[in-house]
Amino acid sequence: MSAHQVQQLIRQGVPQADDLDLRIEEVSEQHSLARVPFHSRLIRPGGTLSGPTLMALGDAAMYALVLGRLGPAEMAVTSNLNINFLSRPQPVDLMAKATLLRMTRRQAVCEVGLYSAGRPDELVAHVTGTYALPQ
């Protein structure tokens, strides 16, 4: 599936993706790149992007990777998600690069680096997660 097809599938199945203006920029069998454009609605007290925004983007990047690998496996579901917040995101677009660590018939294990646009070497969060795959 192309990045555009994956984005459309996610937006159809998960309406909240429209609220975040989720964008899937790249997808392959080994990685995906996703973006949430900066918007003042995503700010929490203290002037930084909210944790739920970071978690949603990390999860969506993993889902995009799974769909890119398997095709339209809409019933693949998050079975585990762990996030470490590392530093404060800048008030710019938030990026997520997901990488496949291992895939079996039953699950996909991924990791995601989240960073502020233009600063790919400065992670703001690190996500690991597992997707249960449809049988």
N, CA, C and O atoms as a Tinker XYZ file with bonds, in Angstrom:
   540  protein
     1  N      0.835000   -1.183000    0.000000    73     2
     2  CA     0.000000    0.000000    0.000000    64     1     3
     3  C      0.882000    1.249000    0.000000    63     2     4     5
     4  O      1.959000    1.264000    0.596000    81     3
     5  N      0.417000    2.269000   -0.662000    73     3     6
     6  CA     1.151000    3.538000   -0.683000    64     5     7
     7  C      0.881000    4.303000    0.617000    63     6     8     9
     8  O     -0.044000    3.977000    1.361000    81     7
     9  N      1.695000    5.312000    0.874000    73     7    10
    10  CA     1.495000    6.148000    2.051000    64     9    11
    11  C      0.105000    6.788000    2.020000    63    10    12    13
    12  O     -0.574000    6.852000    3.045000    81    11
    13  N     -0.314000    7.257000    0.850000    73    11    14
    14  CA    -1.632000    7.883000    0.730000    64    13    15
    15  C     -2.748000    6.882000    1.037000    63    14    16    17
    16  O     -3.708000    7.218000    1.729000    81    15
    17  N     -2.624000    5.654000    0.524000    73    15    18
    18  CA    -3.643000    4.634000    0.780000    64    17    19
    19  C     -3.714000    4.287000    2.265000    63    18    20    21
    20  O     -4.801000    4.129000    2.822000    81    19
    21  N     -2.549000    4.171000    2.901000    73    19    22
    22  CA    -2.513000    3.880000    4.335000    64    21    23
    23  C     -3.166000    5.026000    5.107000    63    22    24    25
    24  O     -3.959000    4.786000    6.017000    81    23
    25  N     -2.843000    6.252000    4.756000    73    23    26
    26  CA    -3.433000    7.414000    5.430000    64    25    27
    27  C     -4.953000    7.395000    5.304000    63    26    28    29
    28  O     -5.659000    7.624000    6.286000    81    27
    29  N     -5.458000    7.124000    4.105000    73    27    30
    30  CA    -6.907000    7.083000    3.887000    64    29    31
    31  C     -7.551000    5.974000    4.715000    63    30    32    33
    32  O     -8.604000    6.184000    5.316000    81    31
    33  N     -6.932000    4.809000    4.752000    73    31    34
    34  CA    -7.472000    3.688000    5.516000    64    33    35
    35  C     -7.531000    4.027000    7.007000    63    34    36    37
    36  O     -8.525000    3.735000    7.671000    81    35
    37  N     -6.471000    4.642000    7.530000    73    35    38
    38  CA    -6.459000    5.026000    8.942000    64    37    39
    39  C     -7.533000    6.070000    9.208000    63    38    40    41
    40  O     -8.270000    5.963000   10.188000    81    39
    41  N     -7.631000    7.068000    8.359000    73    39    42
    42  CA    -8.616000    8.135000    8.581000    64    41    43
    43  C    -10.050000    7.612000    8.484000    63    42    44    45
    44  O    -10.936000    8.123000    9.170000    81    43
    45  N    -10.292000    6.605000    7.645000    73    43    46
    46  CA   -11.637000    6.020000    7.551000    64    45    47
    47  C    -11.974000    5.214000    8.798000    63    46    48    49
    48  O    -13.098000    5.275000    9.298000    81    47
    49  N    -11.007000    4.464000    9.295000    73    47    50
    50  CA   -11.258000    3.573000   10.430000    64    49    51
    51  C    -11.114000    4.225000   11.791000    63    50    52    53
    52  O    -11.700000    3.757000   12.768000    81    51
    53  N    -10.342000    5.299000   11.869000    73    51    54
    54  CA   -10.080000    5.973000   13.145000    64    53    55
    55  C    -10.359000    7.464000   12.944000    63    54    56    57
    56  O     -9.444000    8.220000   12.616000    81    55
    57  N    -11.609000    7.898000   13.134000    73    55    58
    58  CA   -11.967000    9.291000   12.864000    64    57    59
    59  C    -11.128000   10.322000   13.614000    63    58    60    61
    60  O    -10.973000   11.445000   13.133000    81    59
    61  N    -10.589000    9.974000   14.768000    73    59    62
    62  CA    -9.741000   10.896000   15.521000    64    61    63
    63  C     -8.520000   11.323000   14.703000    63    62    64    65
    64  O     -7.975000   12.404000   14.928000    81    63
    65  N     -8.090000   10.495000   13.766000    73    63    66
    66  CA    -6.936000   10.844000   12.925000    64    65    67
    67  C     -7.204000   12.132000   12.146000    63    66    68    69
    68  O     -6.283000   12.909000   11.899000    81    67
    69  N     -8.455000   12.358000   11.762000    73    67    70
    70  CA    -8.814000   13.618000   11.098000    64    69    71
    71  C     -8.659000   14.795000   12.047000    63    70    72    73
    72  O     -8.201000   15.864000   11.641000    81    71
    73  N     -9.038000   14.608000   13.314000    73    71    74
    74  CA    -8.928000   15.680000   14.302000    64    73    75
    75  C     -7.478000   16.141000   14.464000    63    74    76    77
    76  O     -7.212000   17.325000   14.670000    81    75
    77  N     -6.553000   15.199000   14.370000    73    75    78
    78  CA    -5.122000   15.514000   14.496000    64    77    79
    79  C     -4.505000   15.926000   13.167000    63    78    80    81
    80  O     -3.361000   16.379000   13.125000    81    79
    81  N     -5.259000   15.773000   12.084000    73    79    82
    82  CA    -4.740000   15.987000   10.725000    64    81    83
    83  C     -3.549000   15.071000   10.461000    63    82    84    85
    84  O     -2.559000   15.481000    9.855000    81    83
    85  N     -3.659000   13.814000   10.929000    73    83    86
    86  CA    -2.591000   12.826000   10.762000    64    85    87
    87  C     -2.210000   12.684000    9.305000    63    86    88    89
    88  O     -3.070000   12.562000    8.433000    81    87
    89  N     -0.913000   12.701000    9.049000    73    87    90
    90  CA    -0.398000   12.523000    7.687000    64    89    91
    91  C      0.644000   11.412000    7.674000    63    90    92    93
    92  O      1.587000   11.415000    8.465000    81    91
    93  N      0.458000   10.466000    6.764000    73    91    94
    94  CA     1.439000    9.401000    6.571000    64    93    95
    95  C      2.276000    9.811000    5.371000    63    94    96    97
    96  O      1.758000    9.927000    4.261000    81    95
    97  N      3.561000   10.029000    5.588000    73    95    98
    98  CA     4.419000   10.556000    4.528000    64    97    99
    99  C      5.203000    9.482000    3.797000    63    98   100   101
   100  O      5.482000    9.615000    2.606000    81    99
   101  N      5.559000    8.422000    4.502000    73    99   102
   102  CA     6.283000    7.305000    3.878000    64   101   103
   103  C      5.832000    6.019000    4.538000    63   102   104   105
   104  O      5.486000    5.992000    5.720000    81   103
   105  N      5.842000    4.952000    3.752000    73   103   106
   106  CA     5.553000    3.641000    4.315000    64   105   107
   107  C      6.255000    2.585000    3.468000    63   106   108   109
   108  O      6.268000    2.655000    2.239000    81   107
   109  N      6.832000    1.615000    4.149000    73   107   110
   110  CA     7.458000    0.484000    3.476000    64   109   111
   111  C      7.277000   -0.736000    4.380000    63   110   112   113
   112  O      6.591000   -0.664000    5.400000    81   111
   113  N      7.882000   -1.830000    4.009000    73   111   114
   114  CA     7.778000   -3.027000    4.835000    64   113   115
   115  C      8.616000   -2.937000    6.102000    63   114   116   117
   116  O      8.438000   -3.752000    7.008000    81   115
   117  N      9.520000   -1.973000    6.192000    73   115   118
   118  CA    10.400000   -1.862000    7.359000    64   117   119
   119  C     10.254000   -0.584000    8.159000    63   118   120   121
   120  O     10.691000   -0.526000    9.309000    81   119
   121  N      9.643000    0.452000    7.575000    73   119   122
   122  CA     9.496000    1.700000    8.325000    64   121   123
   123  C      8.310000    2.525000    7.815000    63   122   124   125
   124  O      7.772000    2.300000    6.731000    81   123
   125  N      7.940000    3.482000    8.648000    73   123   126
   126  CA     6.947000    4.472000    8.232000    64   125   127
   127  C      7.354000    5.818000    8.806000    63   126   128   129
   128  O      8.082000    5.897000    9.796000    81   127
   129  N      6.870000    6.871000    8.168000    73   127   130
   130  CA     7.107000    8.229000    8.632000    64   129   131
   131  C      5.756000    8.927000    8.674000    63   130   132   133
   132  O      5.048000    8.984000    7.669000    81   131
   133  N      5.398000    9.461000    9.852000    73   131   134
   134  CA     4.100000   10.106000   10.034000    64   133   135
   135  C      4.305000   11.490000   10.641000    63   134   136   137
   136  O      5.330000   11.770000   11.262000    81   135
   137  N      3.302000   12.350000   10.445000    73   135   138
   138  CA     3.375000   13.739000   10.905000    64   137   139
   139  C      2.027000   14.176000   11.467000    63   138   140   141
   140  O      0.973000   13.799000   10.954000    81   139
   141  N      2.078000   14.972000   12.523000    73   139   142
   142  CA     0.922000   15.726000   12.993000    64   141   143
   143  C      1.324000   17.194000   12.884000    63   142   144   145
   144  O      2.235000   17.642000   13.581000    81   143
   145  N      0.651000   17.944000   12.015000    73   143   146
   146  CA     0.967000   19.371000   11.886000    64   145   147
   147  C      0.693000   20.114000   13.195000    63   146   148   149
   148  O     -0.273000   19.825000   13.901000    81   147
   149  N      1.554000   21.063000   13.496000    73   147   150
   150  CA     1.387000   21.840000   14.717000    64   149   151
   151  C      0.088000   22.636000   14.677000    63   150   152   153
   152  O     -0.268000   23.228000   13.658000    81   151
   153  N     -0.605000   22.635000   15.803000    73   151   154
   154  CA    -1.800000   23.456000   15.967000    64   153   155
   155  C     -1.903000   23.811000   17.442000    63   154   156   157
   156  O     -1.574000   22.993000   18.302000    81   155
   157  N     -2.350000   25.006000   17.737000    73   155   158
   158  CA    -2.432000   25.463000   19.125000    64   157   159
   159  C     -3.379000   24.598000   19.972000    63   158   160   161
   160  O     -3.256000   24.589000   21.197000    81   159
   161  N     -4.313000   23.878000   19.353000    73   159   162
   162  CA    -5.212000   22.977000   20.101000    64   161   163
   163  C     -4.454000   21.826000   20.759000    63   162   164   165
   164  O     -4.958000   21.212000   21.700000    81   163
   165  N     -3.260000   21.532000   20.279000    73   163   166
   166  CA    -2.492000   20.392000   20.791000    64   165   167
   167  C     -1.615000   20.753000   21.983000    63   166   168   169
   168  O     -0.935000   19.891000   22.539000    81   167
   169  N     -1.628000   22.029000   22.378000    73   167   170
   170  CA    -0.776000   22.508000   23.464000    64   169   171
   171  C     -1.425000   22.207000   24.814000    63   170   172   173
   172  O     -2.641000   22.314000   24.972000    81   171
   173  N     -0.602000   21.833000   25.766000    73   171   174
   174  CA    -1.048000   21.614000   27.144000    64   173   175
   175  C     -0.513000   22.741000   28.018000    63   174   176   177
   176  O      0.343000   23.505000   27.570000    81   175
   177  N     -0.996000   22.864000   29.258000    73   175   178
   178  CA    -0.435000   23.874000   30.147000    64   177   179
   179  C      1.090000   23.712000   30.238000    63   178   180   181
   180  O      1.605000   22.599000   30.346000    81   179
   181  N      1.777000   24.820000   30.193000    73   179   182
   182  CA     3.238000   24.786000   30.157000    64   181   183
   183  C      3.768000   25.055000   28.768000    63   182   184   185
   184  O      4.970000   25.249000   28.586000    81   183
   185  N      2.859000   25.070000   27.759000    73   183   186
   186  CA     3.250000   25.455000   26.417000    64   185   187
   187  C      3.902000   24.389000   25.572000    63   186   188   189
   188  O      4.598000   24.717000   24.611000    81   187
   189  N      3.705000   23.131000   25.891000    73   187   190
   190  CA     4.288000   22.063000   25.081000    64   189   191
   191  C      3.180000   21.198000   24.488000    63   190   192   193
   192  O      2.031000   21.274000   24.923000    81   191
   193  N      3.516000   20.389000   23.511000    73   191   194
   194  CA     2.539000   19.468000   22.927000    64   193   195
   195  C      2.117000   18.450000   23.981000    63   194   196   197
   196  O      2.933000   18.006000   24.788000    81   195
   197  N      0.857000   18.091000   23.968000    73   195   198
   198  CA     0.317000   17.183000   24.977000    64   197   199
   199  C      0.837000   15.759000   24.807000    63   198   200   201
   200  O      1.150000   15.321000   23.700000    81   199
   201  N      0.922000   15.053000   25.921000    73   199   202
   202  CA     1.319000   13.646000   25.902000    64   201   203
   203  C      0.399000   12.787000   25.050000    63   202   204   205
   204  O      0.885000   11.945000   24.295000    81   203
   205  N     -0.936000   12.974000   25.148000    73   203   206
   206  CA    -1.816000   12.177000   24.294000    64   205   207
   207  C     -1.552000   12.382000   22.797000    63   206   208   209
   208  O     -1.740000   11.459000   22.004000    81   207
   209  N     -1.118000   13.584000   22.410000    73   207   210
   210  CA    -0.774000   13.821000   21.002000    64   209   211
   211  C      0.439000   12.976000   20.615000    63   210   212   213
   212  O      0.449000   12.349000   19.556000    81   211
   213  N      1.457000   12.959000   21.472000    73   211   214
   214  CA     2.648000   12.160000   21.198000    64   213   215
   215  C      2.313000   10.675000   21.147000    63   214   216   217
   216  O      2.789000    9.959000   20.266000    81   215
   217  N      1.490000   10.206000   22.097000    73   215   218
   218  CA     1.122000    8.789000   22.112000    64   217   219
   219  C      0.319000    8.415000   20.877000    63   218   220   221
   220  O      0.541000    7.357000   20.288000    81   219
   221  N     -0.615000    9.279000   20.480000    73   219   222
   222  CA    -1.435000    8.996000   19.296000    64   221   223
   223  C     -0.580000    8.909000   18.046000    63   222   224   225
   224  O     -0.780000    8.018000   17.219000    81   223
   225  N      0.369000    9.821000   17.897000    73   223   226
   226  CA     1.224000    9.784000   16.705000    64   225   227
   227  C      2.113000    8.555000   16.712000    63   226   228   229
   228  O      2.288000    7.919000   15.672000    81   227
   229  N      2.680000    8.204000   17.861000    73   227   230
   230  CA     3.511000    6.993000   17.939000    64   229   231
   231  C      2.722000    5.755000   17.561000    63   230   232   233
   232  O      3.208000    4.914000   16.805000    81   231
   233  N      1.502000    5.637000   18.082000    73   231   234
   234  CA     0.654000    4.487000   17.779000    64   233   235
   235  C      0.275000    4.469000   16.302000    63   234   236   237
   236  O      0.302000    3.415000   15.667000    81   235
   237  N     -0.079000    5.632000   15.754000    73   235   238
   238  CA    -0.468000    5.707000   14.336000    64   237   239
   239  C      0.699000    5.343000   13.422000    63   238   240   241
   240  O      0.495000    4.702000   12.390000    81   239
   241  N      1.912000    5.740000   13.782000    73   239   242
   242  CA     3.077000    5.401000   12.963000    64   241   243
   243  C      3.300000    3.885000   12.946000    63   242   244   245
   244  O      3.664000    3.321000   11.915000    81   243
   245  N      3.079000    3.226000   14.096000    73   243   246
   246  CA     3.206000    1.761000   14.130000    64   245   247
   247  C      2.114000    1.108000   13.294000    63   246   248   249
   248  O      2.377000    0.157000   12.558000    81   247
   249  N      0.893000    1.614000   13.405000    73   247   250
   250  CA    -0.226000    1.073000   12.625000    64   249   251
   251  C      0.056000    1.229000   11.128000    63   250   252   253
   252  O     -0.192000    0.310000   10.348000    81   251
   253  N      0.573000    2.387000   10.733000    73   251   254
   254  CA     0.915000    2.611000    9.323000    64   253   255
   255  C      1.962000    1.611000    8.854000    63   254   256   257
   256  O      1.874000    1.098000    7.738000    81   255
   257  N      2.942000    1.331000    9.689000    73   255   258
   258  CA     3.978000    0.358000    9.346000    64   257   259
   259  C      3.380000   -1.029000    9.153000    63   258   260   261
   260  O      3.709000   -1.721000    8.191000    81   259
   261  N      2.503000   -1.435000   10.064000    73   259   262
   262  CA     1.854000   -2.748000    9.954000    64   261   263
   263  C      1.018000   -2.822000    8.676000    63   262   264   265
   264  O      1.068000   -3.821000    7.957000    81   263
   265  N      0.252000   -1.768000    8.391000    73   263   266
   266  CA    -0.555000   -1.760000    7.164000    64   265   267
   267  C      0.338000   -1.763000    5.924000    63   266   268   269
   268  O      0.016000   -2.413000    4.929000    81   267
   269  N      1.441000   -1.050000    5.979000    73   267   270
   270  CA     2.373000   -1.028000    4.854000    64   269   271
   271  C      2.969000   -2.391000    4.578000    63   270   272   273
   272  O      3.276000   -2.733000    3.436000    81   271
   273  N      3.126000   -3.153000    5.622000    73   271   274
   274  CA     3.705000   -4.500000    5.479000    64   273   275
   275  C      2.656000   -5.532000    5.072000    63   274   276   277
   276  O      2.913000   -6.373000    4.211000    81   275
   277  N      1.473000   -5.469000    5.691000    73   275   278
   278  CA     0.461000   -6.514000    5.488000    64   277   279
   279  C     -0.634000   -6.163000    4.498000    63   278   280   281
   280  O     -1.362000   -7.045000    4.043000    81   279
   281  N     -0.763000   -4.885000    4.157000    73   279   282
   282  CA    -1.900000   -4.462000    3.363000    64   281   283
   283  C     -3.042000   -4.086000    4.292000    63   282   284   285
   284  O     -2.804000   -3.810000    5.468000    81   283
   285  N     -4.271000   -4.067000    3.801000    73   283   286
   286  CA    -5.396000   -3.568000    4.592000    64   285   287
   287  C     -5.820000   -4.510000    5.722000    63   286   288   289
   288  O     -6.913000   -5.074000    5.689000    81   287
   289  N     -4.952000   -4.673000    6.716000    73   287   290
   290  CA    -5.232000   -5.512000    7.886000    64   289   291
   291  C     -5.814000   -4.624000    8.979000    63   290   292   293
   292  O     -5.190000   -4.404000   10.016000    81   291
   293  N     -7.025000   -4.117000    8.728000    73   291   294
   294  CA    -7.619000   -3.135000    9.637000    64   293   295
   295  C     -7.812000   -3.652000   11.051000    63   294   296   297
   296  O     -7.865000   -2.853000   11.986000    81   295
   297  N     -7.917000   -4.940000   11.236000    73   295   298
   298  CA    -8.141000   -5.488000   12.565000    64   297   299
   299  C     -6.852000   -5.757000   13.327000    63   298   300   301
   300  O     -6.891000   -6.369000   14.395000    81   299
   301  N     -5.726000   -5.321000   12.814000    73   299   302
   302  CA    -4.498000   -5.321000   13.621000    64   301   303
   303  C     -4.721000   -4.292000   14.723000    63   302   304   305
   304  O     -5.144000   -3.170000   14.445000    81   303
   305  N     -4.441000   -4.662000   15.971000    73   303   306
   306  CA    -4.728000   -3.774000   17.092000    64   305   307
   307  C     -3.521000   -3.655000   18.023000    63   306   308   309
   308  O     -2.721000   -4.582000   18.151000    81   307
   309  N     -3.414000   -2.519000   18.652000    73   307   310
   310  CA    -2.354000   -2.287000   19.624000    64   309   311
   311  C     -2.584000   -3.200000   20.815000    63   310   312   313
   312  O     -3.657000   -3.185000   21.418000    81   311
   313  N     -1.568000   -4.002000   21.158000    73   311   314
   314  CA    -1.677000   -4.837000   22.357000    64   313   315
   315  C     -0.765000   -4.327000   23.470000    63   314   316   317
   316  O     -0.946000   -4.681000   24.635000    81   315
   317  N      0.211000   -3.499000   23.113000    73   315   318
   318  CA     1.087000   -2.890000   24.110000    64   317   319
   319  C      1.677000   -1.619000   23.528000    63   318   320   321
   320  O      2.048000   -1.575000   22.355000    81   319
   321  N      1.763000   -0.577000   24.360000    73   319   322
   322  CA     2.413000    0.659000   23.958000    64   321   323
   323  C      3.120000    1.225000   25.170000    63   322   324   325
   324  O      2.511000    1.395000   26.226000    81   323
   325  N      4.401000    1.520000   25.025000    73   323   326
   326  CA     5.197000    2.117000   26.082000    64   325   327
   327  C      5.852000    3.365000   25.509000    63   326   328   329
   328  O      6.407000    3.336000   24.411000    81   327
   329  N      5.786000    4.457000   26.254000    73   327   330
   330  CA     6.387000    5.698000   25.776000    64   329   331
   331  C      7.261000    6.295000   26.863000    63   330   332   333
   332  O      6.900000    6.316000   28.040000    81   331
   333  N      8.412000    6.775000   26.442000    73   331   334
   334  CA     9.306000    7.534000   27.312000    64   333   335
   335  C      9.392000    8.939000   26.749000    63   334   336   337
   336  O      9.834000    9.139000   25.618000    81   335
   337  N      8.966000    9.910000   27.541000    73   335   338
   338  CA     9.052000   11.311000   27.149000    64   337   339
   339  C     10.465000   11.781000   27.478000    63   338   340   341
   340  O     10.901000   11.691000   28.626000    81   339
   341  N     11.174000   12.278000   26.481000    73   339   342
   342  CA    12.588000   12.600000   26.640000    64   341   343
   343  C     12.872000   14.087000   26.763000    63   342   344   345
   344  O     13.717000   14.496000   27.559000    81   343
   345  N     12.178000   14.889000   25.986000    73   343   346
   346  CA    12.379000   16.340000   26.049000    64   345   347
   347  C     11.141000   17.035000   25.513000    63   346   348   349
   348  O     10.250000   16.405000   24.945000    81   347
   349  N     11.105000   18.318000   25.699000    73   347   350
   350  CA     9.948000   19.116000   25.318000    64   349   351
   351  C      9.922000   19.332000   23.796000    63   350   352   353
   352  O     10.892000   19.832000   23.227000    81   351
   353  N      8.807000   18.953000   23.132000    73   351   354
   354  CA     8.712000   19.215000   21.684000    64   353   355
   355  C      8.654000   20.709000   21.404000    63   354   356   357
   356  O      8.145000   21.484000   22.214000    81   355
   357  N      9.171000   21.099000   20.271000    73   355   358
   358  CA     9.096000   22.484000   19.817000    64   357   359
   359  C      7.690000   22.764000   19.288000    63   358   360   361
   360  O      6.978000   21.822000   18.937000    81   359
   361  N      7.271000   24.023000   19.219000    73   359   362
   362  CA     5.949000   24.354000   18.662000    64   361   363
   363  C      5.968000   24.330000   17.131000    63   362   364   365
   364  O      5.723000   25.343000   16.475000    81   363
   365  N      6.264000   23.147000   16.580000    73   363   366
   366  CA     6.304000   22.896000   15.142000    64   365   367
   367  C      5.663000   21.534000   14.905000    63   366   368   369
   368  O      5.233000   20.882000   15.856000    81   367
   369  N      5.594000   21.097000   13.655000    73   367   370
   370  CA     5.037000   19.778000   13.351000    64   369   371
   371  C      5.779000   18.704000   14.136000    63   370   372   373
   372  O      6.987000   18.797000   14.355000    81   371
   373  N      5.037000   17.687000   14.555000    73   371   374
   374  CA     5.604000   16.550000   15.265000    64   373   375
   375  C      5.754000   15.396000   14.278000    63   374   376   377
   376  O      4.823000   15.080000   13.537000    81   375
   377  N      6.917000   14.774000   14.272000    73   375   378
   378  CA     7.229000   13.689000   13.344000    64   377   379
   379  C      7.416000   12.378000   14.109000    63   378   380   381
   380  O      7.802000   12.378000   15.278000    81   379
   381  N      7.137000   11.265000   13.435000    73   379   382
   382  CA     7.352000    9.938000   14.015000    64   381   383
   383  C      7.900000    9.004000   12.958000    63   382   384   385
   384  O      7.313000    8.837000   11.889000    81   383
   385  N      9.036000    8.396000   13.270000    73   383   386
   386  CA     9.605000    7.379000   12.380000    64   385   387
   387  C      9.517000    6.035000   13.094000    63   386   388   389
   388  O     10.146000    5.827000   14.132000    81   387
   389  N      8.728000    5.126000   12.524000    73   387   390
   390  CA     8.533000    3.796000   13.090000    64   389   391
   391  C      9.392000    2.791000   12.341000    63   390   392   393
   392  O      9.544000    2.859000   11.122000    81   391
   393  N      9.946000    1.860000   13.101000    73   391   394
   394  CA    10.780000    0.801000   12.543000    64   393   395
   395  C     10.272000   -0.542000   13.044000    63   394   396   397
   396  O      9.946000   -0.695000   14.221000    81   395
   397  N     10.210000   -1.510000   12.141000    73   395   398
   398  CA     9.796000   -2.862000   12.516000    64   397   399
   399  C     10.973000   -3.583000   13.154000    63   398   400   401
   400  O     12.049000   -3.669000   12.562000    81   399
   401  N     10.772000   -4.101000   14.360000    73   399   402
   402  CA    11.816000   -4.880000   15.027000    64   401   403
   403  C     11.653000   -6.369000   14.759000    63   402   404   405
   404  O     12.634000   -7.080000   14.542000    81   403
   405  N     10.394000   -6.840000   14.775000    73   403   406
   406  CA    10.139000   -8.258000   14.533000    64   405   407
   407  C      8.675000   -8.455000   14.185000    63   406   408   409
   408  O      7.798000   -7.800000   14.748000    81   407
   409  N      8.418000   -9.362000   13.251000    73   407   410
   410  CA     7.039000   -9.706000   12.916000    64   409   411
   411  C      6.915000  -11.218000   12.833000    63   410   412   413
   412  O      7.708000  -11.901000   12.185000    81   411
   413  N      5.888000  -11.715000   13.516000    73   411   414
   414  CA     5.544000  -13.132000   13.432000    64   413   415
   415  C      4.124000  -13.212000   12.871000    63   414   416   417
   416  O      3.540000  -12.193000   12.501000    81   415
   417  N      3.577000  -14.411000   12.809000    73   415   418
   418  CA     2.201000  -14.554000   12.327000    64   417   419
   419  C      1.204000  -13.846000   13.234000    63   418   420   421
   420  O      0.150000  -13.406000   12.774000    81   419
   421  N      1.528000  -13.732000   14.523000    73   419   422
   422  CA     0.578000  -13.215000   15.505000    64   421   423
   423  C      0.830000  -11.793000   15.974000    63   422   424   425
   424  O     -0.077000  -11.134000   16.481000    81   423
   425  N      2.074000  -11.312000   15.805000    73   423   426
   426  CA     2.347000   -9.976000   16.333000    64   425   427
   427  C      3.462000   -9.261000   15.584000    63   426   428   429
   428  O      4.318000   -9.877000   14.949000    81   427
   429  N      3.417000   -7.943000   15.685000    73   427   430
   430  CA     4.479000   -7.087000   15.148000    64   429   431
   431  C      5.003000   -6.243000   16.302000    63   430   432   433
   432  O      4.230000   -5.636000   17.044000    81   431
   433  N      6.318000   -6.212000   16.444000    73   431   434
   434  CA     6.964000   -5.419000   17.486000    64   433   435
   435  C      7.696000   -4.271000   16.789000    63   434   436   437
   436  O      8.487000   -4.486000   15.871000    81   435
   437  N      7.415000   -3.050000   17.244000    73   435   438
   438  CA     7.936000   -1.849000   16.583000    64   437   439
   439  C      8.555000   -0.900000   17.600000    63   438   440   441
   440  O      8.305000   -0.996000   18.802000    81   439
   441  N      9.370000    0.018000   17.088000    73   439   442
   442  CA     9.823000    1.138000   17.894000    64   441   443
   443  C      9.649000    2.402000   17.069000    63   442   444   445
   444  O      9.683000    2.369000   15.838000    81   443
   445  N      9.462000    3.516000   17.767000    73   443   446
   446  CA     9.196000    4.786000   17.114000    64   445   447
   447  C     10.022000    5.875000   17.790000    63   446   448   449
   448  O     10.055000    5.981000   19.016000    81   447
   449  N     10.682000    6.675000   16.972000    73   447   450
   450  CA    11.327000    7.878000   17.462000    64   449   451
   451  C     10.467000    9.073000   17.089000    63   450   452   453
   452  O     10.155000    9.264000   15.913000    81   451
   453  N     10.076000    9.881000   18.067000    73   451   454
   454  CA     9.303000   11.099000   17.812000    64   453   455
   455  C     10.227000   12.294000   17.948000    63   454   456   457
   456  O     11.051000   12.356000   18.860000    81   455
   457  N     10.083000   13.247000   17.030000    73   455   458
   458  CA    10.939000   14.428000   17.042000    64   457   459
   459  C     10.205000   15.617000   16.443000    63   458   460   461
   460  O      9.235000   15.463000   15.701000    81   459
   461  N     10.689000   16.803000   16.780000    73   459   462
   462  CA    10.148000   18.032000   16.201000    64   461   463
   463  C     10.662000   18.153000   14.770000    63   462   464   465
   464  O     11.826000   17.856000   14.501000    81   463
   465  N      9.802000   18.586000   13.855000    73   463   466
   466  CA    10.184000   18.715000   12.442000    64   465   467
   467  C     11.474000   19.523000   12.324000    63   466   468   469
   468  O     11.643000   20.561000   12.964000    81   467
   469  N     12.375000   19.015000   11.489000    73   467   470
   470  CA    13.654000   19.683000   11.258000    64   469   471
   471  C     14.734000   19.285000   12.231000    63   470   472   473
   472  O     15.877000   19.720000   12.094000    81   471
   473  N     14.396000   18.457000   13.223000    73   471   474
   474  CA    15.372000   18.040000   14.238000    64   473   475
   475  C     15.341000   16.520000   14.438000    63   474   476   477
   476  O     15.087000   16.060000   15.551000    81   475
   477  N     15.589000   15.745000   13.403000    73   475   478
   478  CA    15.450000   14.288000   13.513000    64   477   479
   479  C     16.432000   13.628000   14.481000    63   478   480   481
   480  O     16.206000   12.497000   14.911000    81   479
   481  N     17.509000   14.312000   14.825000    73   479   482
   482  CA    18.491000   13.728000   15.739000    64   481   483
   483  C     18.221000   14.055000   17.204000    63   482   484   485
   484  O     18.973000   13.636000   18.084000    81   483
   485  N     17.142000   14.807000   17.471000    73   483   486
   486  CA    16.788000   15.192000   18.841000    64   485   487
   487  C     15.430000   14.604000   19.205000    63   486   488   489
   488  O     14.399000   15.258000   19.044000    81   487
   489  N     15.434000   13.366000   19.696000    73   487   490
   490  CA    14.167000   12.714000   20.033000    64   489   491
   491  C     13.475000   13.421000   21.189000    63   490   492   493
   492  O     14.107000   13.801000   22.174000    81   491
   493  N     12.162000   13.590000   21.049000    73   491   494
   494  CA    11.355000   14.121000   22.141000    64   493   495
   495  C     10.651000   12.988000   22.890000    63   494   496   497
   496  O     10.235000   13.162000   24.036000    81   495
   497  N     10.519000   11.827000   22.239000    73   495   498
   498  CA     9.932000   10.653000   22.883000    64   497   499
   499  C     10.373000    9.395000   22.135000    63   498   500   501
   500  O     10.671000    9.424000   20.941000    81   499
   501  N     10.402000    8.301000   22.878000    73   499   502
   502  CA    10.722000    6.988000   22.309000    64   501   503
   503  C      9.569000    6.060000   22.667000    63   502   504   505
   504  O      9.181000    5.950000   23.830000    81   503
   505  N      9.027000    5.394000   21.649000    73   503   506
   506  CA     7.872000    4.514000   21.829000    64   505   507
   507  C      8.264000    3.103000   21.402000    63   506   508   509
   508  O      8.938000    2.909000   20.391000    81   507
   509  N      7.833000    2.133000   22.184000    73   507   510
   510  CA     7.886000    0.744000   21.756000    64   509   511
   511  C      6.471000    0.206000   21.836000    63   510   512   513
   512  O      5.686000    0.616000   22.691000    81   511
   513  N      6.151000   -0.712000   20.942000    73   511   514
   514  CA     4.805000   -1.237000   20.959000    64   513   515
   515  C      4.685000   -2.558000   20.235000    63   514   516   517
   516  O      5.545000   -2.950000   19.447000    81   515
   517  N      3.605000   -3.217000   20.524000    73   515   518
   518  CA     3.286000   -4.500000   19.896000    64   517   519
   519  C      1.875000   -4.423000   19.325000    63   518   520   521
   520  O      0.950000   -3.931000   19.972000    81   519
   521  N      1.733000   -4.911000   18.119000    73   519   522
   522  CA     0.427000   -5.025000   17.470000    64   521   523
   523  C      0.053000   -6.492000   17.376000    63   522   524   525
   524  O      0.849000   -7.307000   16.910000    81   523
   525  N     -1.153000   -6.838000   17.813000    73   523   526
   526  CA    -1.696000   -8.161000   17.605000    64   525   527
   527  C     -2.248000   -8.199000   16.178000    63   526   528   529
   528  O     -3.005000   -7.315000   15.776000    81   527
   529  N     -1.871000   -9.210000   15.429000    73   527   530
   530  CA    -2.243000   -9.300000   14.025000    64   529   531
   531  C     -3.429000  -10.232000   13.831000    63   530   532   533
   532  O     -3.556000  -11.237000   14.529000    81   531
   533  N     -4.305000   -9.894000   12.874000    73   531   534
   534  CA    -5.465000  -10.761000   12.621000    64   533   535
   535  C     -5.016000  -12.108000   12.074000    63   534   536   537
   536  O     -4.042000  -12.198000   11.328000    81   535
   537  N     -5.723000  -13.124000   12.446000    73   535   538
   538  CA    -5.392000  -14.487000   12.012000    64   537   539
   539  C     -6.126000  -14.860000   10.750000    63   538   540
   540  O     -5.963000  -15.971000   10.246000    81   539
